[in-house]
Amino acid sequence: DTQKAAFRRAVNGAHAQVFSTDESPVKYHAFDKDLQLWVGACLYKGVVDVHRLFIGELDDETADRLYLQGRALATMLQVPETMWP
């Protein structure tokens, strides 16, 4: 829990600086939950792809474990657990 809190603080500090300007063609802010869900999903998918490439197909137990770890990471990125598919 201490590591998760430290990670969340570090991410929040970095994300506080990421937002659109008046000149930006698209308005965004790094704390947008939908954008964070996309980031979390990409991180999860990347881990799955790397596993498949270097280790092989995931068995059910590994797939479930990686999915739960992906959810844990996403919720540290401001994604409510209810949004994680």
PyMOL commands that set and color helices and strands:
alter all, ss='L'
color gray80, all
select helices_A, chain A and resi 2-15+33-54+60-76+81-83
alter helices_A, ss='H'
color red, helices_A
deselect
rebuild
show_as cartoon
